[in-house]
Amino acid sequence: MEIDLQDRDLRPVPDVPIVVVVAAKYLAVPSMRLPYDPHAHFEADLRYRLRILQEWALASPRGTLVTSNHTTHAVTRDDPALIVSAVQRILSAVSNGQ
């Protein structure tokens, strides 16, 4: 977080098929006491990540952004079929020369 946003920029976007999967389900941790509202923090961070990742993924002519409202950070565990679908999409784009 101490690195300037410009130094973390992922551009230029490579000319390859891209699928960005964003987990958008809040995971409450009941035993943690924090000096701020963790749900509000999650919502604000999610909006920020969606904006930045959407700009990045859609800067590629072969980019896609997928938002998963029913998965937490562990998308591979929560919805492995979503990951399989993303990989299949990429492989299909590569085999079709897109």
N, C-alpha and C positions, 0 to 999 in steps of 0.2 A: 504494500500500500504506500510505501515511501517513494516508489518509483513514479516519475511523472507519467501521465496517461499516454503522452506521445511516445515515450520510450517503450511502452507496452503494446503499441499499435501493431496489428498483425498484417498491415498492408505492406507491400502490394499483395493483392489476393492472387493466389496461383490459379492458372488456367486448368483446373481439374474439377471434376464433380465434387461438390461439398454438401454434406448434410450436417447441420449443427443441431444437436438435441439439447433442449433446455428443460431441466426438471423444474416444475413450478408448483409442487405441493409442499406446503409448510409442514415441517416436522417439529412438533412441540417436544421439548425436553423438560418434563415436569420438575425434575429435581434441581434444575439450575435456577439460581436466583441472580438476575442481572439488574443493573441500575438503569435499564432502558426497556422499552417494550420490544421483545424479540420478534413478535409477529409483524409489527409495524416496520421494523428494520428489514425483515425478510421481504416484505412487500416493496419497500423502496429499492432494495438491492435488486430484486427481480425485475422491476420496471427498468432500472438502469441497464442490467445485463441484456434484457431483451432488445432495448434500443441499440446498444453497441453491437451485439451479435447479429441483429437484423441488418444493420448497415454493412457489416463485414460479409455475411453470407450472401446477401443480395447484390453485393458489388461484383460478384462473380456471375457470369452468364449461366453457370451451371450450379449455382448455389441454392440451397433450400434451408429454411429454418423450421424446425419442428418444436412446438411447445407442448410438453406433456403435463397436464394438470393433475394427473393421477399418480405421478412418481416423485419420489424424493431424490436426493443426490445419487442414490444407488439405482440408477435407471436400469442397469444390466440385471439387477436382482428383481426390481419391482415390475419391469416389463421387458423381458428379454426379446419378445416378439417385435417390439419397436426397434430394437437395435438390429435384429435380423432384417427387418424391412428397410432400414437405412442402408445397411451394407448391400442388400440386394439392389436398391435404387442406384447406388454408386456403381456396382458391377454391371448393371444393365446399361447405364450411361456410357461406361467405358467400352463395353462390347458393341454398342451401337455407334461408337465414334462421336458421341456428343460431348 
